[in-house]
Amino acid sequence: MPDSATDVPGAGDAAPGTRRSQAKAARRAELIAAAARQMARSGFTAVRLEDIGAEVGVSGPAMYRHFKSKGDLLDTMLLDISERLHAGGEAVVEAGGDPADVLVRLIEFHIDVLVTKPDLITVQDRDLTSMTPDANRTVRSLQRRYVERWVDVLVAAVGPSLSRDEARVRVHAGFGLLNSSPRLPSYPEDRLRVLLTEMALGALYAGSSSV
């Protein structure tokens, strides 16, 4: 993660105001990554803003230039990951194709997020209730819409014998399986991706003849 404006692509040619904005954005991203690591390890309530700042060399008072509070930081983290999941799922579905193939691509997309942002997934899974009420509602709305996209594709892949209610249960069970991956024993990433994809497909298609 860049530590200064000159580490941001294109910053050397940018106007001073733009360079300052890029440097601030880079530092903000560092702080979010540090917060995710610490909260994934210790939980939201056990982590202080000062602890997060210290990891990246930012003083306690300076943290408030980036975030109003620890709750504001948590809101930012979880809104970001929820928006990424929702937008990515939409993009996969809108690319089209055979529903069975789309379902595989959705699983692969979700796994990409898991292996690149495991700390955020852990915090989202555990500390969602610590968000402020408005942000919590927004995240839950994004999550529901993400789930419904999976339900649409799964019903299309399996056929009319699968009700939306049952498809929703299967999707949530599949997410439970996939989202447990940050807590799994160490395993080679390429093999883990294959194994998780096969296991998720097994959960989603359980009892059907579509796989």
Backbone torsions as a table, in degrees:
resi	resn	phi	psi	omega
1	MET	NA	134.0	-177.1
2	PRO	-64.8	145.7	179.6
3	ASP	-103.8	-11.5	-178.2
4	SER	-147.6	170.9	-178.7
5	ALA	-62.0	-32.7	-177.4
6	THR	-72.2	-13.5	176.7
7	ASP	-86.6	-8.3	179.3
8	VAL	-86.2	129.6	-179.4
9	PRO	-51.1	129.2	177.6
10	GLY	82.6	-3.6	-174.8
11	ALA	-66.2	-31.3	-177.2
12	GLY	-62.7	-27.6	-178.6
13	ASP	-98.8	-0.7	-174.4
14	ALA	-83.9	159.2	174.6
15	ALA	-66.4	156.1	-177.7
16	PRO	-52.7	-43.8	179.0
17	GLY	-62.0	-39.3	179.1
18	THR	-67.5	-40.8	178.7
19	ARG	-61.8	-40.8	178.3
20	ARG	-63.3	-40.8	179.1
21	SER	-64.2	-40.8	179.4
22	GLN	-66.0	-40.2	178.9
23	ALA	-64.8	-41.5	178.9
24	LYS	-64.2	-41.5	179.4
25	ALA	-64.3	-39.7	179.5
26	ALA	-65.7	-42.6	179.2
27	ARG	-66.6	-38.6	177.9
28	ARG	-60.8	-42.3	178.5
29	ALA	-63.8	-38.8	175.8
30	GLU	-59.8	-44.6	-178.5
31	LEU	-64.8	-40.0	178.0
32	ILE	-63.9	-42.8	178.8
33	ALA	-63.7	-42.1	178.5
34	ALA	-64.9	-41.7	178.5
35	ALA	-62.0	-42.5	179.6
36	ALA	-62.1	-43.1	179.1
37	ARG	-61.9	-46.6	-176.1
38	GLN	-70.1	-40.4	-179.6
39	MET	-71.1	-34.0	176.6
40	ALA	-64.8	-35.0	-178.6
41	ARG	-79.8	-42.7	-169.7
42	SER	-116.8	-13.9	-176.9
43	GLY	93.8	153.2	-175.7
44	PHE	-58.3	-46.5	-173.1
45	THR	-68.0	-25.6	-175.6
46	ALA	-85.9	-10.0	-175.1
47	VAL	-102.4	137.2	177.4
48	ARG	-106.9	153.1	175.4
49	LEU	-55.5	-37.9	-179.9
50	GLU	-62.1	-36.9	178.3
51	ASP	-64.3	-41.8	-179.2
52	ILE	-65.5	-47.1	179.2
53	GLY	-60.7	-41.1	-178.0
54	ALA	-60.5	-32.7	-178.4
55	GLU	-64.2	-29.9	-178.1
56	VAL	-115.3	13.8	175.2
57	GLY	77.9	29.6	177.7
58	VAL	-112.1	130.1	-179.0
59	SER	-68.5	159.3	179.1
60	GLY	-54.3	-52.6	179.5
61	PRO	-60.1	-35.1	-178.8
62	ALA	-68.5	-21.3	178.2
63	MET	-59.0	-31.5	-175.7
64	TYR	-75.1	-5.7	171.0
65	ARG	-75.8	-20.7	-177.3
66	HIS	-105.3	-36.6	-176.1
67	PHE	-140.0	140.0	-178.5
68	LYS	-70.4	-29.0	-176.2
69	SER	-165.0	173.6	175.3
70	LYS	-64.8	-34.6	177.1
71	GLY	-64.6	-38.8	177.2
72	ASP	-62.2	-40.4	178.5
73	LEU	-64.1	-45.2	178.7
74	LEU	-61.5	-44.2	177.4
75	ASP	-56.3	-46.4	-179.2
76	THR	-60.0	-45.7	-179.1
77	MET	-59.1	-51.2	-172.0
78	LEU	-78.7	-29.5	171.7
79	LEU	-63.9	-41.6	-178.5
80	ASP	-62.7	-48.9	-176.8
81	ILE	-68.1	-34.4	178.6
82	SER	-68.5	-39.8	177.7
83	GLU	-66.3	-38.2	178.0
84	ARG	-63.1	-45.5	179.5
85	LEU	-62.6	-47.0	-178.7
86	HIS	-62.5	-48.5	-178.7
87	ALA	-64.8	-39.9	179.0
88	GLY	-66.1	-40.6	177.6
89	GLY	-63.6	-41.6	176.9
90	GLU	-59.4	-43.4	-178.2
91	ALA	-63.7	-40.6	179.2
92	VAL	-62.6	-47.1	-177.7
93	VAL	-66.3	-43.1	-177.2
94	GLU	-68.2	-19.8	175.7
95	ALA	-67.9	-20.0	173.8
96	GLY	77.1	-176.2	-179.3
97	GLY	121.3	179.4	176.9
98	ASP	-60.6	134.5	-176.8
99	PRO	-53.5	-37.4	179.3
100	ALA	-64.1	-39.1	177.8
101	ASP	-69.6	-39.4	178.3
102	VAL	-62.1	-39.8	179.6
103	LEU	-62.0	-41.7	177.2
104	VAL	-62.1	-42.1	-179.7
105	ARG	-66.7	-35.1	175.2
106	LEU	-62.7	-43.8	178.3
107	ILE	-61.9	-45.9	-179.3
108	GLU	-62.8	-39.2	176.9
109	PHE	-62.5	-46.3	-178.8
110	HIS	-61.9	-40.9	178.7
111	ILE	-65.2	-38.3	176.3
112	ASP	-55.8	-43.9	179.2
113	VAL	-65.6	-42.2	-178.8
114	LEU	-60.0	-44.5	-174.3
115	VAL	-80.1	-20.6	179.4
116	THR	-97.3	-22.3	-178.9
117	LYS	-131.2	50.7	-175.2
118	PRO	-63.2	-34.8	-179.3
119	ASP	-65.2	-42.2	179.3
120	LEU	-63.7	-39.5	178.9
121	ILE	-63.8	-41.5	179.0
122	THR	-63.0	-45.1	-179.9
123	VAL	-64.9	-42.4	179.2
124	GLN	-60.5	-42.0	-177.1
125	ASP	-67.0	-34.0	-171.9
126	ARG	-101.7	-34.1	-168.6
127	ASP	-113.8	18.1	-179.5
128	LEU	-57.2	-37.8	-176.9
129	THR	-71.6	-10.6	178.6
130	SER	-87.4	-2.8	177.8
131	MET	-71.3	161.4	172.7
132	THR	-68.6	153.1	-173.7
133	PRO	-55.7	-44.3	-178.0
134	ASP	-64.7	-45.2	179.7
135	ALA	-65.6	-38.4	178.4
136	ASN	-60.4	-44.0	178.9
137	ARG	-62.4	-40.9	179.6
138	THR	-64.3	-44.2	179.3
139	VAL	-62.8	-44.3	-179.1
140	ARG	-65.1	-34.9	176.4
141	SER	-65.0	-44.4	177.7
142	LEU	-62.0	-41.7	179.5
143	GLN	-63.9	-43.0	179.2
144	ARG	-62.0	-41.7	180.0
145	ARG	-66.7	-36.8	176.6
146	TYR	-63.7	-45.8	178.3
147	VAL	-59.9	-44.2	-176.6
148	GLU	-64.8	-30.6	174.7
149	ARG	-64.2	-42.7	176.7
150	TRP	-63.4	-41.2	179.9
151	VAL	-61.5	-44.4	177.6
152	ASP	-54.0	-48.2	-175.5
153	VAL	-70.1	-41.5	-179.0
154	LEU	-64.2	-43.7	178.3
155	VAL	-61.7	-40.9	178.5
156	ALA	-65.9	-34.9	-178.3
157	ALA	-74.0	-39.3	-176.4
158	VAL	-84.4	-40.9	-178.9
159	GLY	113.6	178.3	-173.6
160	PRO	-65.1	-13.5	178.1
161	SER	-68.5	-17.6	-179.1
162	LEU	-99.2	117.9	178.0
163	SER	-76.2	158.7	178.1
164	ARG	-65.1	-34.3	179.3
165	ASP	-62.6	-45.4	179.4
166	GLU	-69.4	-38.5	178.3
167	ALA	-59.7	-39.1	-180.0
168	ARG	-64.1	-41.1	177.2
169	VAL	-61.6	-43.8	-179.4
170	ARG	-63.8	-41.2	-179.8
171	VAL	-63.5	-45.7	179.1
172	HIS	-62.4	-38.8	177.6
173	ALA	-65.1	-39.1	177.3
174	GLY	-63.8	-40.0	177.1
175	PHE	-63.8	-39.7	178.5
176	GLY	-59.4	-41.5	178.1
177	LEU	-64.8	-51.0	-176.7
178	LEU	-65.2	-42.8	-174.9
179	ASN	-72.8	-8.8	174.9
180	SER	-80.0	-8.5	-173.0
181	SER	-59.3	-33.9	177.7
182	PRO	-62.5	-18.6	-178.8
183	ARG	-99.4	1.8	-178.5
184	LEU	-77.5	158.0	174.6
185	PRO	-59.0	156.4	179.2
186	SER	-58.0	137.2	-176.7
187	TYR	-156.0	143.5	-179.0
188	PRO	-54.5	132.9	-171.8
189	GLU	-60.0	-42.3	-177.2
190	ASP	-63.7	-39.4	178.8
191	ARG	-73.7	-33.6	178.0
192	LEU	-64.2	-40.9	178.6
193	ARG	-59.0	-45.9	-179.7
194	VAL	-63.7	-45.8	-178.0
195	LEU	-63.5	-44.8	179.6
196	LEU	-64.0	-38.9	178.4
197	THR	-62.3	-45.7	-179.8
198	GLU	-64.2	-40.9	-179.3
199	MET	-68.5	-39.9	178.4
200	ALA	-64.7	-42.6	177.7
201	LEU	-61.9	-39.1	177.9
202	GLY	-61.5	-40.5	179.3
203	ALA	-69.2	-42.5	-176.5
204	LEU	-70.0	-35.3	-176.9
205	TYR	-99.0	10.6	-174.7
206	ALA	-50.3	126.6	176.9
207	GLY	80.2	-1.2	179.6
208	SER	-106.3	167.9	-179.3
209	SER	-102.1	15.6	-173.8
210	SER	-85.5	-4.6	179.9
211	VAL	-133.3	NA	NA
